[in-house]
Amino acid sequence: MIRALIVDDELHAREEMAALLAENGVIEVVGSCGNGIDALKMINKLRPEVLFLDIEMPVVGGFELLNMVTREIMPHVVFVTAYDQYSLKAFEEKTLDYLLKPVDPVRLTKTVAKLQQTIGENRRPVYQTEEIRRIPCLLGNRIRLIDLDEVEFIATTFAGVHAATADAEYFTEVTLKVLEERTQLFRCHKQYLVNLDCIAEIIVLEAGLAKIVTRSGKRIPVSRRYFKLIKKKLYI
């Protein structure tokens, strides 16, 4: 069985897709969700082999979601969308396949066969990702999109990954590794990324260590290894 996650902001669309996949008998639906943030959390936790993904969703769309998935656990992607066939030609390099709504069961069968072949040949998905410009963060029952220029640093602890601005800290499902690879934030410690434009001061400590003081007065550690790289980056 191929493990699948369904992501669509419309409940009836998720239910319809789950029913069609159940009839097919090849796909095991391990999860279903209605927004990009829940999808990212479930991808990180469940490691599905394929994503049946809507393109247009509120706040975090399908393409934005893919930019936030760690390369090592990237699932194969089948877009399920109301876009017309001609518009979708531009997306062909970004996906294994696509299905138009309402989903045709015969067309779905062909997609599943394509999935079986691809996974059977152990071909890993390689999708072109773009730079992340906004970090989706959870704030109660809301999703706040934090512009990168607002972020002073990113920290990871036992409680998860947090984006710190001058005023507050926000939890995000995006991993530190993804943020390092797909933003201009710079690693200063194994648990921290820093916005170089938000550095107000660097305090040099013993043994090649340091502390960064941000514009808002927050202090974050700098390890010996990364202090050398930061000095080089800042020409100091």
C-alpha positions as CSV (number, residue, x, y, z in Angstrom):
1,M,0.0,0.0,0.0
2,I,1.1,3.5,-0.8
3,R,0.8,5.9,2.1
4,A,-1.0,9.1,1.2
5,L,-1.9,12.5,2.7
6,I,-4.8,14.5,1.3
7,V,-4.6,18.3,1.6
8,D,-7.5,20.4,0.5
9,D,-9.3,23.3,2.2
10,E,-12.7,21.9,1.2
11,L,-14.0,19.1,3.4
12,H,-16.2,17.6,0.7
13,A,-13.2,17.5,-1.7
14,R,-11.1,15.6,0.9
15,E,-13.9,13.2,1.6
16,E,-14.5,12.5,-2.1
17,M,-10.8,11.9,-2.8
18,A,-10.6,9.6,0.2
19,A,-13.6,7.6,-1.1
20,L,-12.1,7.3,-4.6
21,L,-8.7,6.1,-3.2
22,A,-10.4,3.6,-1.0
23,E,-12.2,2.1,-4.0
24,N,-8.8,1.9,-5.8
25,G,-7.4,-0.4,-3.2
26,V,-3.7,0.6,-3.7
27,I,-3.6,3.8,-1.6
28,E,-3.7,4.0,2.2
29,V,-4.9,7.4,3.4
30,V,-2.8,8.1,6.5
31,G,-4.2,11.6,7.0
32,S,-6.3,14.4,5.8
33,C,-6.2,18.1,6.5
34,G,-7.5,21.4,5.3
35,N,-4.6,23.8,5.5
36,G,-0.9,24.0,4.7
37,I,0.3,24.3,8.3
38,D,-1.5,21.2,9.5
39,A,-0.2,19.5,6.3
40,L,3.4,20.4,7.1
41,K,3.0,19.0,10.6
42,M,1.5,15.8,9.3
43,I,4.2,15.4,6.6
44,N,6.9,15.8,9.3
45,K,5.2,13.3,11.6
46,L,3.7,10.7,9.2
47,R,6.2,10.8,6.3
48,P,3.6,10.0,3.6
49,E,4.8,8.7,0.2
50,V,2.4,10.8,-1.8
51,L,0.6,14.1,-1.3
52,F,-2.8,14.7,-3.0
53,L,-2.5,18.5,-2.8
54,D,-4.8,21.4,-3.7
55,I,-3.0,24.3,-5.2
56,E,-5.1,27.2,-4.0
57,M,-5.7,27.3,-0.3
58,P,-6.0,30.2,2.1
59,V,-2.8,31.6,3.8
60,V,-0.4,28.9,2.7
61,G,-1.0,27.5,-0.8
62,G,0.2,24.3,-2.3
63,F,3.4,25.7,-3.8
64,E,4.3,27.5,-0.6
65,L,3.8,24.3,1.3
66,L,6.3,22.4,-0.8
67,N,8.9,25.1,-0.2
68,M,8.7,24.3,3.5
69,V,9.1,20.5,3.3
70,T,12.5,19.0,4.2
71,R,14.1,17.6,1.0
72,E,14.8,14.2,2.7
73,I,11.1,13.5,3.4
74,M,9.6,15.2,0.4
75,P,6.7,13.0,-0.8
76,H,5.6,12.6,-4.4
77,V,3.0,15.2,-5.3
78,V,-0.3,14.9,-7.2
79,F,-2.0,18.3,-7.6
80,V,-5.8,18.1,-7.3
81,T,-7.2,21.3,-8.6
82,A,-9.8,23.3,-10.5
83,Y,-7.2,24.9,-12.7
84,D,-7.9,24.1,-16.4
85,Q,-5.7,21.7,-18.3
86,Y,-3.8,24.4,-20.2
87,S,-2.9,26.4,-17.1
88,L,-1.5,23.2,-15.5
89,K,1.1,22.6,-18.2
90,A,3.2,25.2,-16.4
91,F,3.2,23.0,-13.3
92,E,4.2,19.7,-14.9
93,E,7.8,19.9,-13.8
94,K,6.8,20.6,-10.2
95,T,4.6,17.5,-9.7
96,L,4.4,13.8,-10.5
97,D,0.9,14.3,-11.9
98,Y,-2.2,16.3,-11.6
99,L,-6.0,15.7,-11.4
100,L,-8.7,18.1,-12.4
101,K,-11.8,18.6,-10.1
102,P,-14.2,16.8,-10.1
103,V,-11.8,13.9,-10.2
104,D,-12.4,11.3,-12.8
105,P,-12.0,7.8,-11.4
106,V,-10.4,6.5,-14.6
107,R,-7.9,9.3,-14.6
108,L,-7.1,8.6,-11.0
109,T,-6.4,5.0,-11.8
110,K,-3.8,6.1,-14.3
111,T,-2.2,8.4,-11.7
112,V,-2.1,5.6,-9.2
113,A,-0.4,3.3,-11.7
114,K,2.2,6.0,-12.4
115,L,2.8,6.3,-8.6
116,Q,3.2,2.5,-8.3
117,Q,5.8,2.5,-11.1
118,T,7.7,5.5,-9.7
119,I,7.8,4.3,-6.1
120,G,8.6,0.7,-7.3
121,E,11.6,2.0,-9.1
122,N,12.6,3.8,-5.9
123,R,12.7,7.2,-7.7
124,R,12.8,10.0,-5.2
125,P,10.8,13.2,-5.9
126,V,13.0,16.2,-6.7
127,Y,11.0,19.4,-6.9
128,Q,12.4,22.9,-7.5
129,T,11.9,25.0,-4.3
130,E,12.0,28.7,-4.0
131,E,13.2,31.0,-1.3
132,I,10.8,31.3,1.7
133,R,9.8,35.0,2.1
134,R,7.2,34.5,4.9
135,I,7.3,32.1,7.8
136,P,3.9,30.7,8.8
137,C,3.5,30.7,12.6
138,L,0.8,29.5,14.9
139,L,-0.9,32.0,17.1
140,G,-3.8,30.3,19.0
141,N,-6.3,29.3,16.3
142,R,-4.8,31.7,13.8
143,I,-1.8,31.5,11.4
144,R,0.4,34.5,11.2
145,L,2.8,35.0,8.3
146,I,6.0,36.7,9.6
147,D,8.0,38.5,6.9
148,L,11.7,37.6,7.1
149,D,12.8,41.2,7.7
150,E,10.7,41.1,10.9
151,V,12.6,38.0,12.2
152,E,15.6,38.7,14.5
153,F,16.4,35.0,15.0
154,I,15.1,31.5,14.9
155,A,15.6,29.1,17.8
156,T,14.9,25.4,18.2
157,T,14.3,23.8,21.6
158,F,12.7,20.7,23.0
159,A,9.4,22.6,22.6
160,G,9.9,23.1,18.8
161,V,11.0,25.9,16.5
162,H,10.3,29.5,17.3
163,A,10.7,32.7,15.2
164,A,11.6,35.7,17.3
165,T,10.7,39.3,16.3
166,A,11.4,42.4,18.3
167,D,8.1,42.1,20.0
168,A,7.3,38.4,20.4
169,E,8.2,34.7,19.6
170,Y,6.0,32.5,17.5
171,F,5.9,28.7,17.0
172,T,6.4,27.4,13.5
173,E,6.3,23.9,11.9
174,V,9.0,24.8,9.5
175,T,12.3,23.1,10.5
176,L,15.5,24.9,11.3
177,K,17.2,23.1,8.4
178,V,14.7,24.2,5.8
179,L,14.9,27.8,7.1
180,E,18.7,27.7,6.8
181,E,18.5,26.3,3.3
182,R,15.7,28.5,1.9
183,T,16.1,31.9,3.5
184,Q,18.8,34.5,4.0
185,L,19.0,33.7,7.8
186,F,22.5,32.7,8.9
187,R,23.4,29.9,11.3
188,C,25.3,31.1,14.4
189,H,24.8,28.1,16.6
190,K,23.5,24.5,16.2
191,Q,20.1,25.7,17.6
192,Y,20.0,29.2,16.2
193,L,19.7,31.2,13.0
194,V,20.1,34.9,13.0
195,N,19.1,37.8,10.7
196,L,22.4,39.5,10.1
197,D,20.6,42.8,9.5
198,C,19.2,42.7,13.1
199,I,22.6,42.4,14.8
200,A,23.2,45.4,16.9
201,E,26.3,44.2,18.7
202,I,28.6,41.1,19.1
203,I,30.1,40.4,22.5
204,V,33.3,38.5,22.2
205,L,33.8,35.8,24.9
206,E,36.6,33.5,25.9
207,A,37.5,30.4,23.9
208,G,36.4,31.8,20.6
209,L,32.7,32.1,21.6
210,A,30.5,35.1,21.4
211,K,27.0,36.4,22.0
212,I,24.9,38.4,19.5
213,V,22.8,41.3,20.8
214,T,19.9,42.0,18.5
215,R,18.4,45.5,17.8
216,S,15.6,44.8,20.4
217,G,18.2,43.7,23.0
218,K,17.8,40.0,22.9
219,R,21.0,37.9,23.3
220,I,21.7,34.6,21.5
221,P,24.8,32.4,21.6
222,V,27.4,32.1,18.9
223,S,29.5,28.9,18.7
224,R,33.2,28.9,17.9
225,R,32.6,27.4,14.5
226,Y,30.0,29.8,13.4
227,F,31.6,32.9,14.9
228,K,34.4,32.5,12.3
229,L,31.9,32.3,9.5
230,I,29.9,35.3,10.8
231,K,33.0,37.5,11.1
232,K,33.9,36.6,7.5
233,K,30.4,37.3,6.3
234,L,30.3,40.7,8.1
235,Y,33.9,41.5,7.0
236,I,35.1,41.9,10.6
